[in-house]
């Protein structure tokens, strides 16, 4: 069974604390339980999270070099890429990335990826894809967008 049972309604988007529908290219495709979970991860991490990729059509996923079995094409979507967000205090984004990973792990996530540009992939598709995965761009040819 998938992590999310359905997508969010506009009213449910408004109830999130740390994310809004306008941050997502296709908010109507995002999983309800996933977004509640991700909002909690953001709260626990205590650092900014800029979503650079979420739901992708199969055609778009192919065009950007996404994996053939990408979690980004699932409906409801339970995958995001978080863009590197350097600050003066954390110029390489190492502390923020660690805070996000720790919060996601504590929240039960077991699927992570790292892109060469520093972005972080997180998905909750462990019920339909192999769980406990940590990959980097060397292991996975998917390109960040």
Secondary structure, 3 states (H helix, E strand, C coil): CCCCCCECCHHHHHHCCCCCHHHCCCHHHEEHHHHHHHHHHHHHHCCCCCEEECCCCHHHHHHCCCCCCCHHHCCCECEEEECCCCCCCCCCCHHHHHHHHHHHHHCCCCEEEECCCCCEEEECCCCCCCCCEEEECCCCCCCCC
